[in-house]
Amino acid sequence: MRRSPLARRLMASTLPVTMLIGSVSGTAVAEPMIARNMSTYGMPGGIDTPTAETLPDGTLGATVSWSDYARRGNVVFQVLPGLTTVLRYARVEGINDYRQDGYISDRSLDIRYQILDEQGWRPAIAVGFQDVLGTGVYSGEYIVATKTITPTIRASAGLGWGVLAGKPRTIDVNDEGGTLNADDWFSGGPKPFASVSWQATDRLNLVAEYSNDIYYTRYSDGREWQQGDEEPGSKLNLGAYYSFGRSYQVGLYTIGGETFGAQFTVALNPREAPYPSGLEKAPAPVRPRPAPAADPEGWSGQWSQDPTAQPAIQTALGDALSKEGQVLESMALSANRAEVRIDNRRYISQAEAVGRTARLMTRALPPSVETFVITSTAQGMPTSSVTLRRSDVERLENTEAGQIAAASTLSDAPRNVPGLVQSEGIYPRFRWSLKPYVELGIFSAEDGLTYEAGAEARASYELMPGLVLTGALRQRAFGDMDRRGPGIPGQRGEHYDPDFYEANPELETTPEGVPRVRSDSRMYRDNSSPTIPELTLAWYAKPTDTVYTRVTGGLLERGYGGVSAEALWKPAGSPLALGAEINHVKKRDFDGLFDFRDYEVTMGHVSAYYEFSQGFAQGFTAQLDVGKYLAGDLGATVSLTREFANGWRVGAYATKTDMSAEEFGEGSFDKGIMLSIPLGWATGQPSRERVSTTLRSLSRDGGAQLNVNGRLYDRIRDSHSVELYEGWGRFWR
């Protein structure tokens, strides 16, 4: 079998080094090698050079560094214990582009994998790729080893290619970015780099490193630029980093002894909440049943013949659940079995809602009732049922949650249950909120960081189970996301005047024939009058025990209105789900009210979802969408999301369609990072509210998806097997 040029370079250059370092091993196992500070590139490292260190698993952080060479903003995520990724936005000084500002803005992605952790005499070893999918300003690869010499001193040494060897790659001026350029990997000949860190005190870390980076850039059209004012005066860099608690760090460093810089880092670990135990009130304790001799009528079940018994019990249990932030939607009660259907409005973990409901059922139900069935609902649809024996609840209250999990049964919730009685006064149901909003735009090469802030009123009116009217009214207060037309073709950096663009609908198609479905999104900004981002009527239903449906009509999102229909197959005990969605939408007018523009499209996709519950991928959810997008292009979106037991979600997605790189424009294809943090993680108070955002560098027309609230998978999965049991540790909380 013939090896590719890349494979031959790896075998010749990196493999011998790995074998040499890895051959020195011992039997003692050290703690995972956690980074002491971050490099200017946002990775665990020295100053400019990488190390083989990692962050605590799941850490999400950001680093901002300033020097005469560059200003770099980095978002880092420890995807797996050995896999670290960084998304970077940099202002590279000393290079001119069409703006002639004396700097360029550049976006890039780094990936590093720690192939071996430190063990005995063997160092930790990592392989990394710098500036993947970017333009190549920081392009380089490396293999590095890090060893703890003493409890306070660590040393790292490695081989670097590209900028790490002082041999920057030539950047193709026609490259729109978004390509791997794998043929360049490990090419050009390596050079060594090294660093030493000394943990002088509990908070102060001192670093010295040897670096080959000459901060130089060359383009395929012959242009060459020295970044900053001049090449570093030497290859020795020095730095000092001071930590504040576990999450914050500031640093000062010098590059080559002549250029000075500063750095700030914040790192959040989902497993280290500000209020680890939460601030919610303790649940009511389980009430053991009295002895049969003490309550012979209750144990006999004769009470069930009294027509006034169930209404009284249902009212009392509903009132108790209401104090726990839950709605008792309906109840079926017999002498020895009770099923309750609950709508959890408070707890991020459905297991906690189920556990608190079970406790309250021991207090509200007569002693003859032995079987508890707790059915979760979403948008009026029953989603899953947890069946418990009351005697197990009484017996296992003070044991670990795993024992009650083993004693319970999870099943698909049937649509109809004989004897199910709807609670009085819960429909119609009206809810509203008024709160500020902030929207951020980051990683834009043209605009840098932009923002908009204001107030949003939101209301929902549930007319009956499954039928929901939702609306929002938004008023901008301030910000620099100004109203602006899309870029003028052939005039980079120039944009259409908003009024001119609005008055000429033919401009809403690019010269390549692509409808501007997202590239004119700034036209919806900077409205001085109130706007309506959403006004919909949605109908949710469950035609079979494992199939869910949704039909939503109205103003679906800020840019589009119309009708969206969806079906989802999702058994409660299965990690796999399959779905299909079809939408017919029309483009809304730029005033954000009730008028529409001429463009309309029928689009949709089929989807597959899989939740990993075992192995190294435990906690990950993979999603594949295949279909037609807003601009009429055909393709697929792959997304991977990691979720933690406390509700944190961090993920990434990439979309590739039949739209060419030239039609798509800068970036070549759509990609981004998704982040969702439960509000209760930060406040300690139980809440189902989330702070969510999607970070993308560009708003392009290719691969554009419709943003519809209430999609089924996110509504259903909380009470299904993988998600439910991931949070089962909160059952007794």
N, C-alpha and C positions, 0 to 999 in steps of 0.2 A: 504494500500500500504506500503510495507516494504522500509525503507530508507537504502541507502548504508552506510558503515562505515564513509565515508567522510561527507555525509550529516548529520549524527548524531553528528559528532564532530563539524561541523559548528553550528548546532542548539544549542548544549550544551555550546559552548565556545564563539562564536562571536555574535550570535544573541542577547543574553541578553545585551551585552555591547552596541550594536548598538541601541537597543530600549531605553536604559537608556540615552545615549547621545542625541539621536534624539528627545527625548520627551521634551527637553528644547528648545523651539523655540519662535520666536517673529515675528513681522510683517515687520520689516525693512529688506530690501534686500541690502546686501553689494555688492561691486564689486567682481568679481571672485578672489579667493585667489591665487595670482600669487607668485611663489617661489622667495625667496630672494637669495638663493644659492643652489648649487647642492651638493649631498653627494658624497662620494668617489665611490659609485656604479653608478653614473651618473643620479640618480633620484633626483627630488626636495626633499630636506630633510635636516637633520642636518649634522653630519659628517659621521658616519656610519649608523645611524638610519633613517628610512623614516619619512616623514610627510604626511599630506593630501593635500598639496599644489599641484598646477599644473603649467604648463607653458602657455603662450599665445597660443591660438589655432593655430595649424600648425607649431609651432616652430620646427626647426631642429637644433640640437646642438651636441657638442662633449665635453667630459671631460676627462682629463688625470690626474691621481693622482699617487704620488710616496710615498712609505713609506717602512720601513724594512719588512713589512708584504706582500706587493704586489705592483705591478705596474699595474694599470688598465686603459685601454682605452675604453671609452663608447661612443656610438652613441645613442642619445635620439631623439625621435620624438613624438610630441603631436598629436596623430592621430585624436582625437576628443577633444572637450572641457574638457571632464572628463577622457579620456583614454590616458595613457602615456606608451610608450614602450622604452626599452633600449636593445641594442645589445652590448655585452661586450667581450673584449679580455683582458685576465689578465695573468700576470706572477706572479704565486703564489710562494713566497719564502719559502724555508725550506723543500720542498717535492722533492724526487727523483723519476725519472722514468727510463726507459731504457737508457736515455742519461747520467744519473748520473751527471747532471749539478747543482744540488742543488736547482732547481726550476722546476715547470711544467708550461706549457702554457695551458690555459683553456678558452673556449668560453661558453657564457651563455646568456640567454634572460630573461628580467624582464618585467612584465606587472602589471600595477596598474590602478584601476578605482576609481574615486572619486564619490561615490554613493550619497553624499549630499554636496552641497556647504555651506559655512558659511551664516547664516541668523539670524539676531537678536542675541539672546543669544545662538543659536545652533551653534556648531562648524562644520567645514568641516569634513567629514568622508570618508575614503578611505580604500579599500581592495587591497592587493597586493600579487603577487607571484614572488619570487626571484629565479633565476637560473632555469627557465623552459626550458626543452629540452637540458640542459647541462649535465655534468657528475655528478653534485650535490655538488661540493665543496662549493658553496655559497647557497645551497638550504634552503629556508625558506619562510614562509607565515606570513602575519600580517594584523591586522585591526588597524587603527590609526585615531585619531581625532586631529584637529588643530584649535585653537581659537585665535583670535586677542584680546589681553588683553587691550592694549593701542595702539595708532597709531604706536608706535615703537616696541612693544613687542608682540611676539607670543609664545604660548606654545603648545606643542604636547605631546600626551601620547597614548600608544597603547599596544597591546598584540602581541608577536611574537612567532613563532614556528621555529624549526630547528636552524640554526646558530643564529638567532635573539634571541633565548632563551638560547644560549650557549649549545645547544644539536645538534651538527652536525650529519647529517645522514650518515650511512655507505654506501660507494660507491661500487657498484658492479663492480669488475675488468673486468667482461665480457661484461659490458654494452658499446656499441659503441657510446652512446649519441643519442640524437634525440628522446627519449621517454619521455612521460609526467610523469611517476611514480606517478600518481594521488593518489595511495593508501597511499603515504607518506604525502600528504598534511594535514596540521592542525593536525599532529600526534606528540606524544612525550611529550605533556603537554606544555602550554604556560608560558611565563614570561613577565613581563612588561618592557617597555622601555619608555624613555621620552626625550624631548629636549626643550630648550628655546632659542629663537633668539632675539637679540636686535639690531635694526637698529640705530646704534649710530650716523651716519651721512648719508647724501644722498648716499654716496658711500661705507661706512664701515658697515659691518654686523658682529656681534659677536655671537657665538653659544656655548652653553654648553649642554651636553647630558649625559644621563645614558644609557649605553649599556651593554648587556650580552655576546656579541661575545667574544669567547675565542680563536679564530683563530686556530682551531684544525681540523685535517682531519684524518679519519680512513677508511680503505678499507676492503672489504670482505675477503681478504686473510690474515688478521691479522695485516697488516702494519698500523702503526699509526705515524702521523707526527705533530709536533708543527710548525705552520707557523711562519716565522720570527725567531728571536733569542729566544723569550720566550713569555709566556702568558702575556697579558696586566697586569700591576701592580695594576690597579684599574678599576672600571667600569665608571669612569668619563673621558669624552673626551672634549677638548676645541678647538675652532677654530676661526679664523678671516678671513674675505673675503672682498676683495676690488674690486669694479667694475669700469671699464673704459667704459663710454658710456653705450649703451644698450646691446652690444654684447659680451663684454669680462669681465672676472673676474679671479683674482688670489686669492689663499688662502693658509694659513698656519694652521696646526692643530697638536694636540698631542693626541695620543691614550694611555689612562691609565697613562698619566703624564710622561711616559718614552720614548715612541716612537714618533718621529716627522715626519711629512709629508708635502708635498706641492701639490698644485692642480692648474690646469689651465682649464678654461671653455670658450667656444665660443658658442654663440647661435644666429641663424639667423631666422628671421621671414619673410616668403614670403611676408607679407603685408607691410613690412617696407623696401622698396628698397632704396639703396643709393641715387637714383635720382627719387623720387616719381612721378614727373611730366614728366620724360623723357627729353631727350635733342634733340629730333627730331624737325625739322622745323614745324611750324604751317601749317595746310592745307590751301589751297586756299579757300576763303569764297564762300558761295553760291552766285550766280549771279541771282538776280530776273529778270524775263522776263520784257521787255518793254511793255507798254500799246499797245493794238491792233492797235490803231491809229498811233502809232509811227513806227510800223513794220507790215503793213498789209500783205505783201507778206510772211513774216516769219510765221505769224499766220494762213495764208490761207493754208499752206502746198504745195503751188505750186513749191517750191524749190525742192521737192522730185522728180519732173519730169525731173530735170536736171541730166544727167548721170555723170556729174563731181562732183556732190555735195557729195555723200557718200565717194568717195576716198579722197576728201579734208578734210572732217570732220573726217574720220577715221585716217588719218595721223596726224592731229592736236591733236586729243584725245590720240592717241598712244604716241606721243611725250610728252604730259603732264603727262600721266601715267608712262612713263619711268622715269621721274624725281622723281616720287613717289616710285620707286623701283618695278613697276609692268609692266607686259607684256600684251598688248592688243592682244590677240591671234586671235580673229575674232569679227565680228560685223554684225548685221542685222538691217537695218534702214528703217523705213517708215515714212509717214507724221506725225503720232501721237505716234509711238512706237519705242523704240531703245533697242536692247539687245546687251550687250558687254560680252565677255568671257575673264576673266582676270586670269593671273597666278601671284599670290602674292609671290614676292621674298624678301620682306623686313619685314613685320609686323608679330609678333608672334600671334597676334589676327586677325583672318580673318574678324571680324566685323570692325576693323579699316581700313582694305583694302577696304571693301565694302563702308564704310562711305566716305572715300576720293575719291573713284571712283564716288559716287553720286554727290559730290560737283563739280568735274571736268565736269561731264556730263551737269550740269546746265550752265556751261560756254562755252561748245563746241557745244551744240545742238540748232537748231532753236527753236523758242518759241512754235511751234505747237506740238512738241514732249512732250506728257504728261506722258506716261508710260515708266518707266525705269525698265529694267530687267538686273540685274547684276548676271552673272553666274560665279561661281568660278570653276577653273580647277585644276587638279593635275595629273602630268605625262601625260598631253595631254587629260585627261578624264574630261568631265563636271561632277561636283559633286553635285551642288545645285544651285538653282536660287532664288534670292531675288527680289521681284517685289514691286516697289514703285510708288506712284504718285508724279510727279514733284511738284505739288502744295503743297503736304505735306512736301517735302524736303524744299521748300522755307518757308513754314509757321512755321516749327518746328525747324529750325536751332539752335535757342538759347534756346531751352527747354531741359529737361532731355532726355536721350537716350531712356528711356522706352516708351515715346510717339511715337517716330518714329518706335520703335519695334512693337507697337500695330497697327500702320498704314501700316506695311509691311506684305508681304506674303512669306513664305518659301516653296519651292516645289522641287521635284526631277527634275534635269536638263535633258531635252530630249536629245537623242543622236544627232538628226538632227533637224535643224530649217530652214525653207524655207528662202532663201535670205541671209544666213550666209556667209560672205565673209572673208576669211583668210587674216590677215595683211601681207603685203609684207616684206620679208627680215628677218623673225623671225626663219625660219628653212632653213638649219640645224643651230643648235645653239651650241656653244662650250663654256665651262666654265672650269676654273682650279683654283687651290689654292696650296700654299706651306706654311706649317706652322709646328711648333713643335708639338710633341705628348708626352704625359706622361701616362704610365700605372702603376697602383698601385696594389699590392697584399697585402691584409690585412686579419687579423683574422685567419691566418694560424698558427696552434699550433706548427708546425715544423719550419717555416721560419720567423714568425713574419711579420714585414712590409718589403716588397720588392718593387722595382721600376725599370722601364726602361724608358729611354728618348731618343729622336732622332728627325728626320725630316720626314715628309710625304708629298709627292706631290700627289694631287688627281685631276682627270679631268673627265668631262662628256661631251658626244657628242650626242645631240638629233638630230637624222637624220630626223625625222618627228614626228608628234604628237603621243606619246605613244611608240616610239622606241628609247631606250636610251642605249648607250654604256658607261660603267663606268669602271674606273680603278684607282688603287692606287699603288704607289711605296714608300716603307718605308726603311729608313736607321737608324739603331740603332747607338747611339752615346756613351752612357754609361748606367750603371745600375748594380744591383746585382741580376737580374733575370737570373741567369746563366743557360746554357743548361745542362739538367740533365735527366737521365732516370727515370722511375717510381720506386717505392719501390720494393725491392726484397722480395718476399713472405717468411714469417717466420723469417725475419731478420729486425726487426723494426728499422728504422733510417738509414738503408743501401739502396743505390740506384744502379741500373744498370749503368755501364759506358756508356755514350752516344754512342760511336762508337760500342761497343759490342752489345748494344740494337738495333741499326740501322741495324747491319749486321745479326741479328737473328730475322726474322719476326715472328717465332713461339712464341716469348716472348710477342707479342702484344695481346695475350689472357691470362687472368689470370688462375691460377690453377682451379678456379671454373667455367671456361669456358666462362667468360665475356670478350668480345672484349674491348681492351683499346682505347676507343674513345675519352676520355678526360684526363684520369689519366697520359698520357704521353705528355701533352700539353707543358711541359717545354722543350721538344725536339725541339720545334719550336723557342726557344729563343736563344739569344746570337749569332745571325748570323752576322759575320763581313761584309758580302756582302749584297747588297740591296735585299729585298724580295718584293713579290707581294701579299699583303694581299687580294686583290680583283681585278678581271677582268671579267666583265659580260656584256652580252647583254640581255636587258629586254624588253618585249613587254607587254604594258598595253592596255586593251580594255574594252569597256562597251557594252556587247551584249544586255542588256535591260536597261530600265531607272533606275532600282534598283540593278542591278547585275554588279559587276566589276571583271575583271580577270587579272592575271599576269602570265607570263612565263619568267623565268630567267635561263640562261645557262652560264656556264663558271666556273671560280674559285670563288666559292660563298663566301668563308671565308678562314681564315688562314689555317684551318685544312682539308677542304673538297671542292671538285669540283664536278660538275654534273649539273642536271637540277631540277628546282623547279617550280611547277605549283600551282596556288592558285585561288580560286573563293570566292567572298564575296557578300552576300546579305545585303544591308544596305540602307533602305529608308531614305531620308533626314530628315524626321520628326519623326523618330522612335528612341527610346533609345536602341533598341535591334538590334543586328547584328548577322548573322550566317555565318560561313566560313568553308572552307575545303582546305587542302593543302597536296600535295604529292610530295615527293622528291626522286630522285634516285641519290645517291652520292657515290663517291669513296674517300678514304683517300689520302690526298696530301703527297708528300715527305717532309722530315723535312727541306730541304733547302729553302722552301717557293717559289719555282719557278714553273716549268711546269710539273714535274714528279709526278707520283702517286705510292702509295703502293698497296698491294693486297686487302685490306679490302674494300668492298662495300656493300651497304645496300639500300633497298627501305623502306622508312619510311614516316610518315605523321600523320595528326591529323584532327579532326573536332573541331570547336571552336564555342563558344557562348560568346557574349559580351553584357554587359548591363551597361548603364550610368544612375546613379541615379540623378534626378534633383530636388527632393523634400525631405523634412523630414531631420532626423539627418544624413542620408547618402548622402546628397546633395554634389556633387563634387567628388563622388567616382565612379570608373569604375571597375566592376568585370569581370573577364575573366576565362573561363573554357576551357581547351584543353584536349581532350581525343584521344589517339592513340598510335602509335608505335614510339619509340625513337631511337637514333643513335645506341645503343648497341643491338637493337632488342627487348628490354623489352617493355611491354605493361602497360599503366597506364594513369594517369591524372595529370594535373597541374592546380592549382587554384591560381590566382593572384588577388590582390586588390590594386588599385592605387588611391591616392587622388590627384586631380589637383586643383590648385588655379587659380583665374581669370587672374593673371599675367603670367601664364604658368608654374609655378613650378609643378613638379610631384614627388611624393614620394610614393613608393609602396613596397609590399612584395609578395613573391610567395613561394609555396611549391609544390613539385612533389613527388608522390608516385606511384611506379610501382610494377609489380609482382616480381621484384628482391628482394631477401631476405636481411635482415640487414647484414648477414654474407657476401653475395655476394657484397653488396654495400660497406661495410667497415665502417670506422669511420664516424659518423654522421647519419647513418641509412637511410636517404633519403635526397634528394636535396632541399635546401631552400636558400633564399637570399633576399636582399633588393635592390630595384631599385631607383635611384635618377637621376632626369633630371632638370637642372636649365637653363632657357633661358639666353643667353649671354647678352641680352639687359637689364636684371634685374640688372646686376652688372655695366654695362658701361653707361646706360642711352640712348645709341644709338639704334635705331630700328634694329632688326636683327632676322632672323628665326633660327640662329645657336643656338645649345644647347651644354652644357657640361653634358654628361651623363655617368653613371657608374652603374655597378651591383656589389654589395658587397656580396660575398659568401665566406664561410670559407674554402671550399674544392673544388677541381676539381675532381669529381668522374665520373664514367662511367654510373651509373644508372640515368635515367631521363634526359639524355643529349639531348638538343635540337639543331637543326641546326641554325646557326646565318646568316640569309639572310637579306640583306638590301632591303628596298623598300616594305616591307609587306603592304598589302592594307589598313588594318584598320587604321593605323597611318597616312596614306596618305589621307584618305577620311574624317575622322571624324572632322577635323578642321572646315569644312564649313557646318556641319550638325547641327541639331537643338540644342542639349544640349550644345555642345562645342561652337557653334556660339553665342548663347544667354548668356552663362556664361560670355563672353567677350564683350557683347553688350554695356557696359558702355563706350567702346572706340570708338563707332561709330562716334561721333562728335570730336574725339581727333585730 
